[in-house]
Amino acid sequence: MLVSVNSRPRASLGRILDDLGATLLELIHGDADLPGDVGGIVIHDPFEETALPAHAVVLGVGVREPDQVLALLRELAGHGAAALVVRAPAPADPRIAAAAAESGVALLALTRGASWAQLAAMLRSLLAEGDVGTAGPETLAGMPSGDLFALANAVAALLDAPVTIEDRGSRVLAFSGRQDEADPSRVETILGRQVPEKYARLLAERGVFHELYRSDEPVYVTPMPSGPDEFSLPRVAVAVRAGDEILGSIWAAVHEPLSPERSQAFCDAAKLVALHMLRIRAGADVERRLRADLVSTALEGGVGARQAIDRLGLADQPMAILALAVVDASAEPSVGVDANLATERQRLADALAMHLSAVHPRSAAALVGDVAYGLIPVPRDRADGEERAVRIATEFLDRVGDRVRASIGVGPVVADPADLPQARACADRALRVLRSGRGATRVARLADVHVEALLLELQDLVTVRGDQPTGPVARLLDYDELHGTNLVETLRAWLDAFGDVIAAAAAVYVHPNTFRYRLRRLAEVGELDLADPEARFAAMLQLRVVPVGKPAKRR
């Protein structure tokens, strides 16, 4: 039976130091045992006003000078932050020690060689940030459900050796304490959250992975020949299975082979780790569905909207809405294309949720139908909430790149949950224009594409009613169909070019004189007064919103 060696609260600062201390983080000043759960992870940006959740851990990227650290500690004290993390070595200044003691904000140092991205990922994994709808902590066999770090510590206690839990790709999912007792290769693995390529290759060449994944028993691995100061301690590993599926493996750095009792405990631990890994996989799907239900309920309004907003942690805050969709360019839909598109939508929705959580820890995002919606809290004292939402959306699409064609409609900022459905409608209308290809950008507010949105809606009305072209446009269509001419195309080009014959002729690839002849001819056939602005507007509107069939072949 596994027993957790860590009795601290799951989301406490002390828990963070227990799991990551000595390997990644060092407590420089402050008290790690102060009560209170860590409310979130925030990256400090000196040029952006960042909203801090209560008892946050702030990553001071680029904060090096003593005066910078001192000023930031004093600023964070007013926000109730739990800790500030700076790059090691932390400045040795008595003023900083005094400020940490006075403010109650602990000062931690991130070890050299570890990246801020790695630290942020580990901290969020530890804190399980973003859990929705959980009434209380769940357990599996007495362990916090899905808490692989607690499991790693428990297995390490059983084996009396530092442990890592890895996936099939040798990526580190969790690790125990006491990693400093292992060899340099283990430290390198922890810092990179991945078994280095040179060791993975050697293990594969020696057939270790083959033996590991075909055996139910622990596999003993002698030190690697890469160097006495690198992989100097033996390893013992066991596969983590769910039926016939290999989920990953557990690795312990030992000094000698395990006793039969410890080998059996190691196998039992692998079965428990498999349960938790499956729980994490299933939990991710459940959380997605639950979050999608809450976001959808909030956006639809009604009696359940306020409760949904409360459960999302967005109560009593103004919000801006983003509507993200993939622009599908495939002409022939198929089962394979539809499946790939669905996967791409979910991937983008997850990426949007991660991006928004970095901007504001209380943001919410979920895929509802084929659109991913994001809700971004906006400070009440900021009048540029909508512009900020546009900037956030643009930055996200810039990071996604051009591999996926996607667009984002931005809705207005609303202070009352009752106004969320209207704000969603605005975001959807802007998104529809972008998806139709009528927008000039990838991100737009309704105000940016209002006319185009009205034209699309008028086109819907015309389609529902079954309206057909009338007047001059109808006469030109009939004439073109009967005589194989291009008078409708000529009229469309001339109207689009605002009467510029040279530009219109170039658009349809004919000589300007030929175009002028066609223009005179269409005025006669269609009985259309091209000098009358009302007649021009009527013709342009019909060509925009009334189905006129495919344009005739250019001549």
C-alpha positions in Angstrom: 0.0 0.0 0.0 1.4 3.4 -1.0 1.5 6.1 1.7 2.0 9.8 0.7 5.1 11.3 2.3 3.7 14.8 1.8 1.0 15.9 4.1 1.0 19.6 3.1 -2.0 21.1 1.2 -1.9 20.3 -2.4 -1.7 23.9 -3.6 0.5 25.4 -0.8 3.8 27.2 -1.2 5.4 24.6 1.1 4.1 21.8 -1.2 5.8 23.5 -4.2 9.1 23.7 -2.4 8.8 20.1 -1.2 8.4 18.9 -4.8 10.6 21.3 -6.7 13.0 22.4 -4.1 16.7 21.5 -4.4 16.2 20.7 -8.1 14.5 23.9 -9.4 13.7 26.3 -6.6 15.5 27.6 -3.5 13.8 29.5 -0.7 15.9 32.7 -0.2 13.8 34.8 2.1 10.4 34.3 3.7 8.3 31.5 5.3 7.0 28.7 3.2 4.7 27.4 5.9 2.4 30.4 6.0 -1.3 29.3 5.6 -3.1 29.7 2.4 -3.3 28.0 -1.0 -1.5 29.4 -4.0 -4.1 31.0 -6.2 -2.3 30.9 -9.6 0.9 31.4 -11.5 1.6 34.9 -13.1 4.4 36.0 -15.3 5.5 39.6 -14.4 5.5 42.0 -17.2 6.8 45.5 -16.3 5.0 47.0 -19.4 1.6 45.5 -18.9 -0.9 45.8 -16.0 -1.4 42.2 -14.9 -4.3 41.0 -12.8 -3.1 38.9 -9.9 -5.2 36.2 -8.2 -5.1 36.0 -4.4 -1.9 34.4 -3.1 -0.2 34.2 -6.5 3.3 33.0 -7.3 4.8 35.6 -9.6 7.6 34.7 -12.0 10.0 37.7 -12.2 11.4 37.0 -15.7 14.3 39.4 -16.3 14.1 40.9 -12.7 17.8 40.9 -11.7 18.9 44.1 -10.0 18.4 44.5 -6.3 16.4 47.7 -6.7 14.1 45.9 -9.2 13.5 43.0 -6.8 13.0 45.4 -3.9 10.4 47.4 -5.8 8.6 44.3 -7.1 8.4 42.8 -3.6 6.8 46.0 -2.2 4.3 46.1 -5.1 3.3 42.5 -4.7 2.7 43.0 -1.0 -0.3 45.2 -1.9 -1.7 42.4 -4.1 -1.4 39.7 -1.4 1.1 37.6 -3.5 2.6 34.5 -2.0 6.0 34.5 -3.6 8.3 36.1 -6.1 10.6 33.9 -8.2 13.8 35.3 -9.6 16.7 33.8 -11.5 19.5 32.4 -9.3 21.7 33.8 -7.8 19.3 36.1 -6.1 20.7 39.5 -5.1 22.4 39.5 -1.7 21.0 42.7 -0.2 19.8 43.2 3.4 17.1 45.5 2.1 15.6 42.6 0.2 15.5 40.4 3.2 13.8 43.1 5.2 11.3 43.8 2.4 10.4 40.1 2.2 9.9 39.8 5.9 7.8 43.0 6.0 5.7 42.2 3.0 5.1 38.5 3.7 6.1 37.7 0.1 8.6 34.8 -0.1 11.6 35.2 -2.4 12.5 32.1 -4.4 15.4 31.5 -6.8 15.2 29.5 -10.0 18.3 27.4 -10.6 20.5 28.0 -13.6 19.8 25.9 -16.6 16.1 25.6 -16.0 13.8 27.6 -18.3 10.9 29.8 -17.1 8.6 27.8 -19.4 9.6 24.6 -17.7 9.0 26.1 -14.2 5.6 27.5 -15.3 4.5 24.1 -16.7 5.6 22.3 -13.5 3.9 24.8 -11.2 0.6 24.6 -13.1 0.8 20.8 -13.1 1.3 20.9 -9.3 -1.5 23.4 -8.7 -3.9 21.7 -11.2 -4.9 25.2 -12.2 -8.1 25.5 -14.1 -10.1 22.7 -12.4 -13.8 23.3 -12.9 -16.8 22.0 -11.1 -15.0 19.8 -8.5 -16.9 19.7 -5.3 -14.0 18.3 -3.3 -10.7 16.5 -3.7 -10.9 13.0 -5.3 -8.7 10.1 -4.4 -7.6 6.9 -6.0 -6.3 4.3 -3.5 -5.8 7.0 -0.9 -3.8 9.3 -3.2 -5.0 12.7 -4.7 -6.5 11.8 -8.0 -4.2 12.6 -10.9 -1.4 13.9 -8.6 1.6 12.2 -10.2 4.0 14.3 -8.1 2.5 12.9 -4.9 2.7 9.4 -6.4 6.4 9.9 -7.3 7.2 10.9 -3.8 5.3 7.9 -2.4 7.1 5.5 -4.7 10.4 7.1 -3.8 9.7 6.5 -0.1 8.9 2.8 -0.8 12.1 2.3 -2.8 14.3 4.7 -0.9 15.4 6.2 -4.2 14.6 9.3 -6.4 12.0 8.5 -8.9 10.7 9.9 -12.2 7.4 9.1 -14.0 7.7 9.3 -17.8 5.5 8.8 -20.8 6.2 6.7 -23.9 8.3 9.4 -25.4 10.5 9.6 -22.3 9.1 13.0 -21.3 9.0 13.5 -17.6 5.5 13.8 -16.3 6.4 14.0 -12.6 9.4 13.4 -10.3 10.0 12.9 -6.6 12.2 14.8 -4.2 15.8 13.8 -3.4 16.9 14.2 -7.1 20.1 15.7 -5.9 21.1 12.3 -4.7 21.1 10.9 -8.2 23.7 11.5 -10.9 24.2 14.4 -13.4 22.2 12.7 -16.1 19.1 12.6 -13.8 19.4 16.3 -13.0 19.7 17.0 -16.7 16.6 15.0 -17.3 14.6 16.8 -14.7 15.7 20.3 -15.9 14.7 19.4 -19.5 11.6 17.5 -18.6 12.9 15.0 -21.1 15.4 12.1 -21.1 18.3 13.6 -23.1 18.6 12.2 -26.6 22.0 10.7 -26.1 20.8 8.6 -23.2 17.5 7.6 -24.9 19.5 6.5 -27.9 21.9 4.4 -25.8 19.0 2.8 -23.9 17.3 1.9 -27.2 20.5 0.5 -28.7 20.9 -1.7 -25.6 17.4 -3.0 -26.0 16.3 -1.6 -22.6 13.0 -0.2 -24.0 12.2 -3.4 -25.8 12.8 -5.4 -22.6 10.9 -2.9 -20.5 7.7 -2.8 -22.6 7.5 -6.6 -23.0 8.1 -7.5 -19.4 5.8 -7.2 -16.4 8.7 -7.1 -14.0 11.1 -4.3 -13.1 14.1 -4.0 -15.4 17.6 -3.4 -14.0 19.8 -1.0 -16.1 23.5 -0.9 -15.4 25.3 2.5 -15.7 25.7 3.8 -19.2 29.1 3.9 -20.9 28.7 7.6 -21.7 30.9 8.8 -18.9 31.6 8.2 -15.1 30.2 11.7 -14.2 27.0 11.4 -16.2 25.0 8.2 -15.9 26.9 6.8 -13.0 24.0 5.2 -10.9 22.1 2.1 -12.1 18.4 2.4 -12.8 15.5 0.2 -12.2 12.4 0.8 -14.4 8.9 -0.7 -14.7 6.4 -0.2 -17.5 3.0 1.5 -16.7 0.3 -0.4 -18.5 -3.5 -0.1 -19.0 -4.4 -3.5 -20.4 -2.3 -3.9 -23.6 -1.6 -0.2 -23.9 1.8 1.1 -22.6 1.2 4.5 -20.9 4.7 5.1 -19.8 7.2 4.0 -17.2 8.7 4.7 -13.7 12.4 5.0 -13.3 14.3 4.9 -10.0 18.0 5.7 -9.5 19.3 3.0 -7.2 22.7 1.7 -6.0 21.8 -2.0 -6.3 19.0 -4.3 -7.6 15.8 -4.2 -5.7 14.9 -6.9 -3.2 11.9 -9.1 -4.1 9.7 -7.1 -1.7 10.6 -3.8 -3.2 10.3 -5.2 -6.7 6.7 -6.3 -5.9 6.0 -2.9 -4.4 7.4 -1.3 -7.6 5.0 -3.4 -9.8 2.1 -2.5 -7.5 3.0 1.2 -7.8 3.0 0.9 -11.6 -0.6 -0.3 -11.5 -1.6 2.6 -9.3 0.2 5.1 -11.6 -1.6 3.7 -14.5 -5.0 4.4 -12.8 -3.9 8.0 -12.2 -2.6 8.5 -15.7 -5.9 7.2 -17.1 -7.8 9.5 -14.6 -5.8 12.4 -15.9 -6.6 11.5 -19.5 -10.3 11.0 -18.8 -10.4 14.0 -16.5 -9.1 16.2 -19.3 -12.0 15.1 -21.5 -14.5 15.6 -18.7 -13.1 19.0 -17.8 -13.3 20.1 -21.5 -17.0 19.0 -21.6 -17.8 20.6 -18.3 -16.1 23.8 -19.2 -17.8 23.9 -22.6 -21.2 23.5 -20.9 -20.4 26.3 -18.5 -19.2 28.6 -21.2 -22.1 27.8 -23.4 -24.6 28.4 -20.6 -23.0 31.7 -19.7 -23.1 32.9 -23.3 -26.7 31.8 -23.8 -27.9 33.8 -20.8 -31.0 32.8 -18.9 -31.5 31.6 -15.4 -28.3 29.4 -15.3 -25.9 32.0 -16.7 -25.0 33.6 -13.4 -24.3 30.3 -11.7 -22.2 29.2 -14.7 -20.2 32.5 -14.5 -19.7 31.9 -10.8 -18.3 28.4 -11.4 -16.0 29.8 -14.0 -14.7 32.3 -11.5 -15.8 35.3 -13.5 -18.5 36.7 -11.3 -18.8 40.5 -10.9 -16.2 41.3 -13.6 -16.6 43.0 -17.0 -15.7 40.6 -19.8 -14.7 40.7 -23.4 -15.6 37.8 -25.8 -13.5 36.2 -28.4 -15.0 33.8 -31.0 -12.3 31.7 -32.8 -13.0 29.4 -35.8 -11.0 27.5 -38.3 -11.5 28.7 -41.9 -11.9 25.4 -43.8 -10.6 25.7 -47.3 -11.5 22.1 -48.3 -14.0 22.0 -51.2 -14.9 18.4 -50.9 -15.8 17.3 -47.3 -15.1 13.7 -46.3 -15.0 11.6 -43.2 -11.2 12.0 -43.0 -11.3 15.8 -43.6 -14.1 16.2 -41.0 -12.1 14.3 -38.4 -8.9 16.2 -39.0 -10.9 19.5 -38.8 -12.5 18.5 -35.5 -9.1 17.6 -34.1 -7.7 20.9 -35.3 -10.6 22.8 -33.7 -10.0 21.2 -30.3 -6.3 21.8 -30.5 -6.8 25.5 -31.3 -9.4 25.7 -28.5 -6.9 24.2 -26.0 -4.2 26.6 -27.3 -6.5 29.6 -26.9 -7.3 28.5 -23.3 -3.6 28.3 -22.5 -2.9 31.7 -24.2 -5.7 33.4 -22.3 -4.7 31.9 -19.0 -1.3 33.5 -19.4 -3.0 36.9 -20.0 -5.4 36.6 -17.1 -5.5 33.6 -14.8 -9.3 33.8 -14.5 -10.0 33.7 -18.3 -12.1 30.8 -19.6 -12.2 29.2 -23.1 -14.0 26.3 -24.5 -15.1 24.8 -27.9 -18.8 25.2 -28.4 -19.9 23.6 -31.6 -17.3 24.6 -34.2 -16.4 27.8 -32.5 -14.0 28.3 -29.6 -15.2 31.1 -27.3 -12.9 32.9 -24.9 -14.0 35.1 -21.9 -11.4 37.6 -20.8 -11.9 39.6 -17.6 -11.4 43.4 -18.0 -10.5 45.7 -15.2 -13.3 48.1 -14.4 -11.0 51.1 -14.6 -9.9 50.4 -18.2 -11.7 51.9 -21.1 -9.7 50.1 -23.8 -11.0 46.6 -23.0 -12.2 45.9 -26.6 -9.0 47.1 -28.1 -7.0 45.0 -25.6 -9.1 42.0 -26.6 -8.2 42.6 -30.3 -4.6 42.8 -29.4 -4.7 39.6 -27.4 -6.5 37.8 -30.3 -4.0 39.1 -32.8 -1.0 37.9 -30.7 -2.6 34.5 -30.4 -3.0 34.1 -34.2 0.5 35.4 -34.8 1.8 32.7 -32.5 -0.3 30.0 -34.2 1.1 31.0 -37.5 -0.1 30.3 -41.0 -0.3 26.5 -40.8 -3.9 26.8 -39.7 -6.2 29.3 -41.3 -8.2 30.7 -38.4 -10.1 33.9 -37.6 -11.3 35.6 -34.5 -14.4 37.8 -34.0 -14.2 40.2 -31.0 -17.4 41.1 -29.0 -17.9 44.2 -26.9 -17.0 44.4 -23.2 -20.0 43.7 -21.0 -20.4 44.3 -17.3 -23.7 42.5 -16.8 -24.0 38.7 -17.5 -27.4 39.4 -19.0 -25.6 41.2 -21.9 -23.4 38.2 -22.7 -25.7 36.8 -25.4 -25.7 40.1 -27.3 -22.0 40.4 -27.0 -21.6 36.8 -28.3 -23.9 37.7 -31.2 -21.6 40.6 -32.1 -18.5 38.4 -32.0 -20.3 35.7 -34.1 -21.4 38.3 -36.7 -17.8 39.6 -37.0 -16.4 36.0 -37.2 -18.9 35.1 -39.9 -17.6 38.0 -42.1 -14.0 36.8 -41.6 -14.9 33.2 -42.4 -16.7 34.2 -45.6 -13.5 35.8 -46.9 -14.9 39.4 -46.9 -12.7 40.7 -44.1 -9.3 42.1 -44.8 -7.8 40.9 -41.5 -7.8 37.7 -39.3 -9.3 39.6 -36.3 -12.2 42.0 -36.4 -14.8 43.7 -34.2 -18.3 44.0 -35.5 -17.7 47.8 -35.9 -14.9 46.9 -38.3 -17.1 44.8 -40.6 -20.6 46.0 -39.9 -21.5 46.7 -43.5 -20.3 43.3 -44.6 -22.2 41.6 -41.8 -25.4 43.4 -42.9 -24.9 42.3 -46.5 -24.5 38.6 -45.4 -27.7 38.9 -43.3 -29.6 40.4 -46.2 -28.3 37.6 -48.4 -29.8 35.1 -45.8 -33.1 36.9 -46.0 -33.1 36.8 -49.8 -32.2 33.1 -49.8 -35.0 32.2 -47.3 -37.6 34.1 -49.4 -36.3 32.7 -52.6 -36.1 36.1 -54.2 -34.8 36.3 -57.8 -33.1 39.2 -59.7 -35.5 41.7 -61.1 -35.3 44.8 -63.3 -32.1 45.6 -65.2 -30.1 42.8 -63.6 -32.7 40.2 -64.6 -32.8 41.5 -68.1 -29.0 41.3 -68.4 -28.9 37.8 -67.0 -31.5 36.6 -69.5 -29.6 38.2 -72.4 -26.3 36.7 -71.3 -27.8 33.3 -71.0 -29.5 33.6 -74.5 -26.5 35.1 -76.4 -23.5 33.9 -74.4 -22.4 37.4 -73.6 -20.7 38.9 -70.5 -22.9 41.9 -69.7 -23.5 41.1 -66.0 -19.8 40.5 -65.5 -19.1 43.8 -67.2 -21.6 45.6 -64.9 -20.2 44.0 -61.8 -16.6 45.0 -62.7 -17.6 48.6 -63.5 -19.5 49.0 -60.3 -16.7 47.5 -58.2 -14.2 49.9 -59.9 -16.5 52.9 -59.1 -16.8 53.7 -62.8 -13.1 53.5 -63.6 -13.1 52.0 -67.0 -9.4 51.3 -67.2 -9.4 49.4 -63.9 -12.6 47.6 -64.7 -11.3 46.5 -68.1 -8.1 45.2 -66.5 -10.2 43.2 -64.0 -12.0 41.3 -66.8 -8.9 41.2 -69.1 -10.3 43.1 -72.1 -9.3 46.3 -73.9 -10.8 49.5 -72.5 -12.5 50.2 -75.9 -14.1 46.8 -75.8 -15.2 47.4 -72.3 -16.8 50.8 -73.2 -18.7 49.1 -76.0 -20.0 46.4 -73.6 -20.9 49.2 -71.1 -23.0 51.0 -73.7 -24.6 47.7 -74.8 -25.6 46.6 -71.2 -27.2 50.1 -70.6 -29.3 49.5 -73.7 -30.2 45.8 -73.0 -30.8 46.3 -69.3 -32.5 49.7 -69.7 -30.2 50.9 -67.0 -29.3 54.6 -66.5 -25.7 54.4 -65.4 -25.7 58.1 -64.5 -28.5 57.5 -61.9 -27.0 56.8 -58.4 -30.2 55.1 -57.3 -30.1 52.8 -60.3 -26.4 52.0 -59.7 -27.1 51.3 -56.0 -30.0 49.0 -56.8 -28.0 47.1 -59.4 -25.0 46.8 -57.0 -27.2 45.6 -54.1 -28.8 42.9 -56.2 -25.5 41.7 -57.5 -24.2 41.5 -53.9 -27.1 39.7 -52.2 -29.4 38.0 -54.8 -28.2 34.7 -56.2 -27.3 35.3 -59.9 -25.7 32.0 -60.7 -22.1 31.5 -61.7 -20.5 34.3 -63.8 -20.3 33.6 -67.5 -17.0 32.5 -68.9 -14.7 35.5 -69.5 -14.1 36.5 -73.1 
